[in-house]
């Protein structure tokens, strides 16, 4: 039977004392207290498991490995924070590229409001649900161009496709691509260097990654809850790419998509600079699904 939660809130000093009791070395107590007051003990909890000694008697609180400092935990947290920012940067570029391709194709093929016509989509697509999402996003938007359209034209919140794609979320964009007819998917995915089914799968997975980043959740060693589909291409499988449920697979996806849009080299260089120090630690490297010679990976270099 579940027990009743009886723990009380701890002051920052008490939180730090608790960490010291568990063997964490504090080099500067003032700085450590400042970090706890700005970042939160309960957020940092996710970043100290790699530094814990897991060989302890049952029921004994896990202690930190000898020599572990508070600075070690903060360094790992900062690495993850900068990693999320890099991934959000890449996701923004990918999202804008897909928006542009989808807008151009649908606008020229079906007209300004062709996206509102169910017959222009796959018969099994829940077009009405997608349209409701688009209208909801239009109603929530505070963009000037939306206000101008609303005041000047009829049928708001229905918008022309080139306005609609500018305010739709990544998830709504992914959902909309999923609903396209296969011939329309193929035209868009070909320009991104992917089979249309694979682009559909990737957009779904990247929506999940974007949500993780947007909520500032731990990413660096996360086991992905939504994993890319298995493909036959040897470059995407072990031993060249060890795992598809870890960060490195996501980085390869983004590298591939950015390279095909012509703007990924500078992003990859920034990733290299961030990853190099951390991947020197074998435990950390394997936790991210990164092979030893990762910088020479055929899909990365």
Protein Blocks (a to p, Z undefined) as FASTA:
>chain_A
ZZddfbdcddfklmmmmmmmnopacfblklmmmmmmmnopklmmmmmmmmpcfbdcehia
cdddehiafklmmmmmmmmmmmmmmmmmmmmmmmmmmmmmmmmmmmmmnojklmmpmklp
cfklcfklmmmmmmmmmmmpccfklmmmmmmmghiabdcfklmmmmpcfklmmmmmmmpc
fklmmmmmmmnopafklmmmmmmmmmmmmmmmmnopafkloccfbdcdddfblklpcfkl
mbfcbfklmmmmmmmmmmmnopammmmmmmmmmmmmmmmpmklmmmnopafklmlgfklZ
Z
